[in-house]
Structures are given as structure tokens and as C-alpha cells.
């Protein structure tokens, strides 16, 4: 039987589907390109209905879909652990649908087309409707890379080898194993603060984690699909590490500032009462009131890098003390000046600090 006769028989067996433009479960349709084969297929995005859960399916052509042909593949959106934009060296606008078993990558022609399809897929995956829509939906992981963990370092000692997906969120870098359907291997999560350093060489990406990581201290080596992808992994993860640590630093500064404010409020009230008693008994001599500041000065000077420099916490401490004194009275103005000058350590004390706190050589 010739090929043309086979095609004609297949067409006879197809039953026309209902008017596809009026189907209530169809969200989007269009020709998109499969990244793996670079061939265009007709894709249909469906929501939950009696025919099945929300899914993305594709056909060889729009005509076959109209005639009721079976889809070439269905990807159920809630079965995907992540749907995100994918970095690719050949195509600029790519969406990847990741399941535990494989990945379907679809390429678009424009940025607007990518955003429309990605938003619609994420809304169906996360169950977002017009009633509960507040912000633009975001994927669980902003970046997902397909890697092969090499038999080296922690890969050997912890038996972490083979195909994985390296998934990056705001604060965590996770390794999700590409498994069979009956394998329920848990992901390995590395908080970004536990990563000491990372880098790339050719198509390889490596990272060193500290003792607080779930695997303990060591290195992990991974092979990416291409050299540019390993470079993209390095730059993206490094930027996320810096951002995460900046957030941690800002939070710690706020905690120190709030605690020092409470401490200084108690200190300033007692210090003002001592100044008042000394002022009435001694007159204009301010030598004795300044002696109350000596213990506070020695503590603050430990964070000074050079004589005359004041850290952020010290500046807050000084402002909280002096803000309780009126600068309209000339005598109080003199007290503020005396306090600020006495906050700097003497040269002899500065020399002792330099001997006790030597800078560490980063190479040692």
C-alpha cells in the first residue's frame, strides 16, 4: 500500500472535533517550535475540564487537531515541579516544563509571545483564577539547569552522581535527581549562605560548600550542556549568593541597631542624671562626667579601622545619646563636643588594639 493511500485512510478514520474556537477548556493555541528537534508543532493549552486536568498538548498540525486526531504528547501542568524560562544558546525565547522524569522545551519567536504563554501556564499550574489573581505568577525556581554530577569530591563520598537538575531560588540551590517513575529520591538543598565559592571551566561548573551544608564540607563538580551554560550558571549563582548575603547583613545591622537603641536609651537617662548632679556640685568642670564614658569608648573602638573613624552602630549610639541634650544651651553643646572627642581611642590604646587584632592573611 502506497504512502498516499495510507494517509487517505487515516483521514477517513478521523472524526471532526467540535468547533475548536468555542471549546471552553482551550486557553491558548498556536504553532511553536520544539527545541529538541527545531520542528514546529501545533500546541494547545487546556484548563481543567471533564476531558482531563490542565495540560499542554501538541499535534503535528492544526488540521489534525480539528479533525480530532490524538495528540502527540500531553504534559500535565500540575505534574511539573517547575515551569520557567530557559537559557539556550540557539534560541532566545524558550520555556521549559520540568517533570521528575524529563523536560519539554518550547521555543517562541518574540518576548511578548513567551510572556503570554508562560503566564498562562503558571496560572493553570498554581490554580490562579481571575478572582484570586493579585500579582504576576512566578515559578518555584527562577533558574533550572540540566547537569550531570561527576564522580568526584562529594559526588563520590555521598553517592551523588548522574543526571540532575540544578534549581536556583532566592535563598536555596537544590539538586533534583532525574528519576524513574518508581524512584522517590528527595532533592538535596544547599542554602546559599553555605556555599563558600563557585566557578566554571569549559562546560564544567563546580561549587565548594561548608560544614553546615547537608552533605558536609567538600566540592561538587557538574557537567553542563555547553560552555556558555556553565558560565551562565556561575554568574547567576554568584549574583544570588551576593544578594542573599547582603540581605543577611542588612537584617543583622537592623537587629544590632534595635538592641543598641534600647541599651542607649537607658544609658542616656542615667548619664544625664549623673551630669546634672556633677554640674550642680562641681560647677563648670566636666572632667568627671566624661569618666562615665570610658567603658563605652573601649567597646566601640574595637570596630574602628583607624583613628577618627566611627562605624555605623557607633554613630547610632552617639546620636541616641546626644539627641536627648538641647543644643540651644551653650553648656550642653559643650558636653556634646566633649563626648564626641572622648569617643576616639588614644594613640596608646589604638596601638594595643592593632596588636590584639592583626589582619588575617586570606591565603593562610
TAKA-V594464 format. One record per pair of residues at least 12 apart in sequence whose C-alpha atoms are under 7 Angstrom apart, sorted by the first residue. I is the first residue (numbers start at 1). J is the second residue. Records with the same first field share a line. If there is no record, write none. Layout:
# TAKA-V594464
I=J, J
This chain:
# TAKA-V594464
14=67, 68, 69
15=67, 68
16=66, 67, 68
17=66, 67, 68
20=66
25=46, 47, 48, 49
26=44, 45, 46, 47
27=45, 46, 47
28=44, 45
29=43, 44, 45
30=42, 43, 44
31=43
32=106, 107, 108
33=106, 107, 108
34=105, 106, 107
35=105, 106, 107
41=58, 59, 60, 61
42=58, 59, 60, 61, 62
43=57, 58, 59
44=56, 57, 58
45=57
47=124
53=76
54=76, 77, 124
55=74, 75, 76, 77
56=74, 75, 76
57=71, 73, 74, 75
58=71, 72, 73
59=71, 72
77=125
78=125
79=99
80=97, 98, 99
81=98, 99
82=97, 98, 139, 140, 141
83=96, 97, 98, 122, 139
84=96, 97, 139, 142
91=107
93=107, 108, 109, 110, 111, 114
94=106, 107, 108
95=107, 118
100=178, 179
101=178, 179, 180
119=137
122=137, 139
123=137
141=167, 168, 169
142=168, 169
143=167, 168
144=165, 166, 167, 168
145=165, 166, 167
146=164, 165, 166, 224
147=163, 164, 165, 166, 222, 223, 224
148=162, 163, 164, 222, 223, 224
149=161, 162, 163, 164, 221, 222, 223
150=162, 221, 222
152=221
153=218, 219, 220
154=218, 219, 220
155=220
163=177, 178
164=176, 177, 178
165=177
170=240
171=191, 192, 244
172=189, 190, 191, 192
173=189, 190, 191, 192
174=187, 188, 189, 190
175=187, 188, 189
176=188
190=213, 214
192=241
193=241, 245
194=209, 210, 212, 213
195=208, 209, 210
196=208, 209, 210
198=234
199=234
200=230, 231, 234
202=227
203=223, 224, 225, 226, 227, 230
204=221, 222, 223, 224, 230
205=221, 222, 223, 230, 234
206=219, 220, 221, 222
207=219, 220, 221
208=220
257=313
260=317
261=320
264=317, 320, 321
268=321
275=289
290=339
297=343
300=314
301=345
307=344
308=344
322=336
